[in-house]
Amino acid sequence: MELVSLNILEYPLDSSLRFSTNSIGVTNIEGKEYLSFLDTELETLVIFEYQDSKKSRKIQFQYEGPNGVGNSTSSAHYLHSFDSIYIFHHWTGVLLHMTDSGKIINRYKLTDYDDPANLPMPFPTTTTPILFSQGKLFIPCTITKYQNDYHSYPSSLSLDLNTRKIKYLSTFPEIYSNAYWGSKFKYEPSIAYNSITDELVVSYPVDHFLQNINLKTRKVSQHYVGSEYFDAIPPFKYDVSHYLTRTKGTGDQEEDDHGMSNSDYRGIYYDNSRNLYYRIALIRSPLEKLSITKVPDFSIIILNANFEKWGEHYFSSQVYDPSKVFLSSKGINIFR
């Protein structure tokens, strides 16, 4: 199976919509799709009609006060409807439920970074978006601190919007307990949800296998879905406790170079219109070429509902942006 370019959609860049946004999504509202961009520096949400690029509205949030969202530079959003918007603040662990007038309806504390239990950090982005189904939000999670053992460490959660209950849905696979993978982004999974089968699929950056969790039976299965553009993904160190040797608050250039020069996976999507999965593979340049560009080329792997590989399409980062890939009823959307 091949991916075929249908058309190019153009949205006007101005002071209220900048390319630096890290939170983009498409929502179906009353039978029509809308594309929304969260500008975390200007505290605005810009919403377009997806098909004709006509600007629909701009929602301005407050920085301070009873409805203030605070410094939300690294936040992500989910547009449920025009009057129901969810904004997750990464560094406080709080999910805000807001109206289109900027009023806060509810606050949900999803994690507490001061808790000695070392709770996970919910980490939604454009390529790892917040998902919604039947009154619940599904959010991928990364580590707050490195662990010696990841067998029970959560990698995703659900929030029941009615009961406010949080439930952890998946845990990091064995591969993370066997080695130290270095840079934190190697510990940032992405999720897809199949509402037909009630299954959550988790893609881990350093694992060729996809993790599939049946949310009814809690049965977990693994499915090998590798890229044709790279083979083994080497860890930074085979000692899972290597992080203990690092001086707190300092960087490690060797570790950074390792992370940027070894390929990994980012993004898993379920296309319910076609009953297909798409997995993004980041094809990173070798170390000697990092001085030219650190933005990797990438591919999109196409899978059927049984996780059988039907194709893989290569994209150049000179044309396309692998950090801004999202799904609509038309298929995969990629920033140019």
N, C-alpha and C positions, 0 to 999 in steps of 0.2 A: 504494500500500500504506500502511496506517495502523498505528501502534503502539497496542495496546489494553492498558489496565491490567488485570492478572489478579487481583492481590490485594496486600495490604500485609503484609509480614513484620515482626514486632516482636522485637527482641533487647533484653534488659534492660541498661540502663546502670548500672554500679556502679563501685566503685573499681578494678576490674580491666578495665574496658572503657569508654573515654572517646571522645567524639565527635571528638577532635582527631587520631585516628590517621590516618596517611597511607599505610597499606599494608593493603589488604583483598583477599581473593581467594577463589574457590570452586574446590575440588579434588574430583575423583571418586576415592574410595578404596574399592576392593572393591565397586563398584556403587552406592555411596551418596555423595551430595554433602555436603561440609562447608565451612562458611564460617569463615574465619580472619581475626583482627584482630591486627596487631602493635602493641603499645604500646611505643614506643621510649623513653619516659621511665621506665616501670616495668620495662622489659626482660622483658615477658611476651608470650606468644602465646596468645590465647584462641580456642578452636575450638568451633563450634556445629554441630549437625546442621542442615543448611540448611532442611529442610522443616518441622520442627516447633519450631524455635528452642530446642531443648533443649541446654543447655550440655553439651558432651562432655568437655572437659578444659581445663586451663590449664597451660602450660609456662613455668617460670620460668628465665630465663637469668641467668648471673653477670656482674657488672660487671668484676671484677678476677680475677686468677689465671690458671692455665693454660687455663681454659675461659671466660675473660672476653671479653665482646663489646665492652667499652669504651663510650665515649660514642657511642651509635648513634642520636641524636635524629632524624637525617634518613635512617635506613635503610629498606630495603624487603625483603620476604620472598617466598619461594615455598614453599608447603607441598606436598611431593611425596608424603609419607606421614606417618603419625604418628611414625615413627622416622627420618625423613629430611627435614630442614628446611634451607632455604638462606636466609641473611641477607646482603644486600649492604650494606656500609658505604660510603656515598657519599664521605666525605672521606678515607678511607684507600685506597680502590680495592680492598679485599679482600672476597672472597666467602667466607663461612663455611658449611661443611656441618656440621650439628649433629644430635644425637639428641634425643629427647623428654625425656631426663634432663639436657639442657643441656651435654652433652659435645661438644667439637669433634672431628669426624672428619677433616676436611680444610680447608686454607686455599688459596684460589686468588687469586693476585695478578692482577687483571684490568687494572690500569693503574698507571702510575708517574708521579705528577704532577711529580716532580723531573727526569724525563727531558727533555732539551732538544728532543727530537723533538715535544714538545707533544702527547702522546697524548690521545685523547678521554676524557671522563668518562662511564662507564656511569651511566644516570640512570633507573632504574625507579621508578615510583610506582603508585598504584591505577589511574590512567587510562593509564599506560604500563607495564603489568606485565611481570614476567619470565615468559617462555613456555618450555614444555618439549616436546620431541619426540625420540624415538629416541636417548635418551642424551645429548642436547644441550640446553643452556639458550640461549635467545635473549634479548638484552637491548638496549634502545635506548640510544644514546649522544648526549651533547651536547658542546659545546665546553668545553675547559679554559680556553683563552684565545682572544680574537678573532683572526681570520685576515685576510690580504689576499686570499687565494684559497682557495676551499673545494672545488675540483674533485676533490680526492683525500682530503678529510677525512672519516673514517669517521662514520657515523650509527647503526650497529648492529654487534653482534658475536655470535658464537656461541662457547660453551665446550663442548668435548667432555669430559664428565666422566670418561671412561676414560683418554684420552691426555693430558688437561689442555691440549690445544692450543686457542689462541684464533684465531679467524678473523674478519676484518672482512667484513661482508656487503653493505653499502651505503655510498654517499657522498652528501654534501649536493649538491642540485641547483644548476644554473646561477644561479638567482635569488639565491642567497646570495653569489655572487661579484660581483654587479652592484650591490649597495647595502649599506648598513649598517642593520640592522633594530632596533638599540637593545637593549632589555632582554633579559637572558639567556634568559628563558622563550620568546622568539621563536625560539630555537635548540634547543628541546627536542622532538625528533620522537617519534612513537609508532609501534608496529609491530603487525602481525597476521601470523599464519602459517597458511597453508592446507596442511594435511598431505596432502590429496588430490592437489594439483598440485605440491607441494613449492615453493611460492612465498611469498616474504616481501613484505608490502605495508607501505610506509612513508608516514606522513602527516606533513607538515611544517607548522608553525604558520602560515607566511606564504604557502604555496603552494596554489593551488586544485587542482593536479594531485596525484594519488597516484602514488607510485613503486612499480612492481611488478618484483621480481627473481626470476627462475627460478633456484633454487639449484643445479640440475643443469647447465643450459646457460649460466648467468650472463647470460642475455639480460635487458636492462632495458627496460621500457616505461613510458610515462606515460599517465595517464588523468585527464581533466578531471572533477572532482567538486566543483562549487561549491555554495554555499548560496544559497537564494533571499532570505536576509535581509541580505546585504551583497554588494557588488561588489568593487571594487579594494581591495587591502590596501597602503597606502602605506608605504614605508620611512621610517625616521627621517631618514636622509640618503642621497643618491644616491652619495656617496663611500664605498666599502667600507672605506677606511682612516680613516674619521672617528674611530674609537676611539683612534687615536694622539694626538688632540688633547685627550683627557681627562686630567686630573690623576689619577695613580694614587691609589687609596684614597678618592676623593671621589665623591659622587653627582651626578646631573644631573636636576633636577626636571622639566625640559622633556622629557627622554627618558623618565622614568617616566610622566609624563602621557600621552605619545604611546603607550606600550605598553599602558596601561590603558584607553585610549579608542579603540583601533582593533581591530576584530574579527579573530579568527584561529581556527585549528583546534586541537583537543586530543583525542586518542583515536581509534584505529581498531581495530575488533574483527572477527574472523571467527567467525561462528556456524555451526559444522559440522553442527548439528542441522537447520538450515534452509538451509544453503548460501547465506548472506547475509553482507554486510559492513555495519557500522554506522560512520559517521564523525560525530564530535562537532564542531559549530561553535559557538564562543563568540561571542555577540552582545553586544559591549561597549557601554556607555552613552557618549554624547558627553561631551566634556571638561566642559561646564557642569553635568553631572549626577553627576560623580564624587564630589562632596561628600555626595550622598545615599547612594549605595552603590557599592562597587567590585566587587561580585560580579556577573558578567555573567549575563544570561539565556542560554539555549543551545538548540540544536536537534540532533536526531539524524537524519542522512541515511541512508536505507536503500538499499542497492545489491545487485544480483544478482551472481553470480559473474563476470560479464563487465564489472562496474563500470558497469552501466547504472542510472541513478537511478530508483528506484521510489516514492520518497516522502520527506517530511521532516516531522518532528514537532517542534513548538515547546514549550519548557518554561520556566516562570517560575522565576527564582532565589529568589523569595519563598517558594516551596514546595519546590523541588528543589535539590540541591547538585551542581553540575557537576564538582566535584573528586573525587566518590565515585561513579563509574559503573563497573560491572563486569559480567561475563558469567557466566551459568549455563545449564544445559540448558533452563531455562524461558524464557530470553531475556535482555533487558537489565534490569539491576537498578540503581536510582537511589536514593540516600539522600534522605529527606524531611527 
